[in-house]
Amino acid sequence: MSTATCARFCSPLTGGKGSSTSKLTSGTGSNMTSSPLHKKQIPAAPATTTAAAAATNDNTEATFTFKLSRATTSSNVNGGSHSVASSESSDPLESDYSEETEEEEQQPQQQQQQPQKKQPQSKHVSVSSRSSSSATTTSVDNDGDEDVDDEEDGDEGDGHDTDDVTNNDDSDESEQDDGNETDDEETDDDSEESSSVQTAKGVRKYHLDDYQIIKTVGTGTFGRVCLCRDRISEKYCAMKILAMTEVIRLKQIEHVKNERNILREIRHPFVISLEWSTKDESNLYMIFDYVCGGELFTYLRNAGKFTSQTSNFYAAEIVSALEYLHSLQIVYRDLKPENLLINRDGHLKITDFGFAKKLRDRTWTLCGTPEYIAPEIIQSKGHNKAVDWWALGVLIYEMLVGYPPFYDEQPFGIYEKILSGKIEWERHMDPIAKDLIKKLLVNDRTKRLGNMKNGADDVKRHRWFKHLNWNDVYNKKLKPPIMPDVHHDGDTKNFDDYPEKDWKPAKAVDQRDLQLFNDF
Ligand SMILES: Nc1ncnc2c1ncn2[C@@H]1O[C@H](COP(=O)(O)OP(=O)(O)OP(=O)(O)O)[C@@H](O)[C@H]1O
């Protein structure tokens, strides 16, 4: 398969073939968008595995809804990216909790509607679409005890390499509640539209009016992301605006709360910083640092593929971030080039924590982007941080080769390929990188690098990273391979143009619905 023939690069995901208990349903219009976006039925994981397992678990039909990630975007652009959120079992999209949670009661099973996204006015080449999904699966915290043999020969073979797909369920831990951590530590008395926040310079009373909205730079499932200027600090920032009606309609309340709660807890050089969040009667707002370089996805598509050195740089920054997140028991679950922004200094910022989750043990929500989903998610075995190491393997492969290792026009086909474990290797691939990828793309998560007893250290000690001083990585001492073309901090040239007049104010929600966001 070449880049040219990889359908993902030429066309958005299309309707699914066949049917299983999993399905994607079309959405209705969104009050946030005026142009139709991609709405399609996508078959989810093989019915014999995922859907069936989920049904067994929850005694309900599995429903997978994909919010499309990126229909047509452009090279230089952060186009209409869409994420998929598929939900399985009784709890569509919404609940990451294990079976019996309040949320499931609050959110009876129903078909998920495809969110709509505004089409960007693309500046450059059209690239493909890719969707993220969520549903309920299983996961196990498998810290298998097997040692890693990093020094194994990375064979330089080409052609096909069939990785062993053992699919042996390594589940060895009892299910526990892995509900999202809700934070009760803060009163929400002043959380609507204004609130006081302790900053480095003292307590600041934030207010929405402090932010001057300049331009839309991206769209998400529930709204948009705008470049803003903080009138007080005069700093540029990104405001993510989520229409509550859409969040409710798509049953993403818990995911959105998760996103905010997790982002509030974390601080890392390669993770987006949340400055403040608030809500009014219509929208939820999250204010982030503005990352003006655009998405890694754009640079990768423009370049076709990255050199081993370039890929190594980005992979190292991601390893550093994943190690940090996992140390806080946070599993990210949506690693892909679309969610990696390049800052003005050339370093990465991981964004979009919509699927991130604080784990106590394992979780059952099927979520992610089909090409990046780990086998245990497809198989509803329950998953944990091991899925991020799998996704890292996919990402390194995609950076080096230009397309992901498991690809099909339909998610169903992608899942089949993931489960088959067959990977096509390029003839001239860096053998050491290939060795790392093979050790990350191991179906048996107890043997997957990063998920064994030494955790992230096993990845960091792999030969591909041998030359690195990890403190230097963390401290941004490595020289970035790409410096984005930006002229000032508020430059939007690396993002698509979105017709601003198309945005319609989101409808206000009633008091009862507003209460669903009490702790936002
Ligand atoms: N801090 C930021 N600085 C610059 N651009 C950003 C920032 N955060 C997000 N964006 C851009 O806005 C777009 C949408 O943001 P994000 O992915 O967080 O929204 P979302 O609703 O979670 O999207 P999706 O539905 O695709 O998951 C992204 O494609 C990203 O390029």
The ligand as a Tripos MOL2 file, in Angstrom:
@<TRIPOS>MOLECULE
LIG
   31    33     1     0     0
SMALL
NO_CHARGES

@<TRIPOS>ATOM
      1 N1         -4.8750   25.2830   22.2310 N.pl3     1 LIG1
      2 C1         -5.0830   25.2560   20.9160 C.ar      1 LIG1
      3 N2         -4.3890   26.0630   20.1120 N.ar      1 LIG1
      4 C2         -4.6000   26.0420   18.7750 C.ar      1 LIG1
      5 N3         -5.4990   25.2460   18.1680 N.ar      1 LIG1
      6 C3         -6.2120   24.4220   18.9310 C.ar      1 LIG1
      7 C4         -6.0540   24.3760   20.3360 C.ar      1 LIG1
      8 N4         -6.9040   23.4580   20.8310 N.ar      1 LIG1
      9 C5         -7.5470   22.9460   19.7830 C.ar      1 LIG1
     10 N5         -7.1450   23.5170   18.6380 N.ar      1 LIG1
     11 C6         -7.6150   23.1940   17.3100 C.3       1 LIG1
     12 O1         -9.0340   23.1260   17.3140 O.3       1 LIG1
     13 C7         -9.4660   21.8920   16.7840 C.3       1 LIG1
     14 C8        -10.5700   21.3080   17.6130 C.3       1 LIG1
     15 O2        -10.1030   21.1260   18.9500 O.3       1 LIG1
     16 P1        -10.3690   19.8130   19.7760 P.3       1 LIG1
     17 O3         -9.8380   18.6390   19.0230 O.co2     1 LIG1
     18 O4         -9.8880   20.0120   21.1540 O.co2     1 LIG1
     19 O5        -11.9440   19.8190   19.7690 O.3       1 LIG1
     20 P2        -12.8680   18.5740   19.9190 P.3       1 LIG1
     21 O6        -14.2650   19.0680   20.0180 O.co2     1 LIG1
     22 O7        -12.4120   17.7310   21.0430 O.co2     1 LIG1
     23 O8        -12.5850   17.9160   18.5580 O.3       1 LIG1
     24 P3        -12.9700   16.5050   18.1210 P.3       1 LIG1
     25 O9        -14.4400   16.5140   18.0400 O.co2     1 LIG1
     26 O10       -12.2890   16.3690   16.7960 O.co2     1 LIG1
     27 O11       -12.4350   15.5670   19.1440 O.co2     1 LIG1
     28 C9         -8.2920   20.9680   16.7790 C.3       1 LIG1
     29 O12        -8.2820   20.3570   15.5270 O.3       1 LIG1
     30 C10        -7.0800   21.8170   16.9990 C.3       1 LIG1
     31 O13        -6.2910   21.9030   15.8600 O.3       1 LIG1
@<TRIPOS>BOND
     1     1     2 1
     2     2     3 ar
     3     2     7 ar
     4     3     4 ar
     5     4     5 ar
     6     5     6 ar
     7     6     7 ar
     8     6    10 ar
     9     7     8 ar
    10     8     9 ar
    11     9    10 ar
    12    10    11 1
    13    11    12 1
    14    11    30 1
    15    12    13 1
    16    13    14 1
    17    13    28 1
    18    14    15 1
    19    15    16 1
    20    16    17 2
    21    16    18 1
    22    16    19 1
    23    19    20 1
    24    20    21 2
    25    20    22 1
    26    20    23 1
    27    23    24 1
    28    24    25 2
    29    24    26 1
    30    24    27 1
    31    28    29 1
    32    28    30 1
    33    30    31 1
@<TRIPOS>SUBSTRUCTURE
     1 LIG1         1 GROUP 0 **** ****
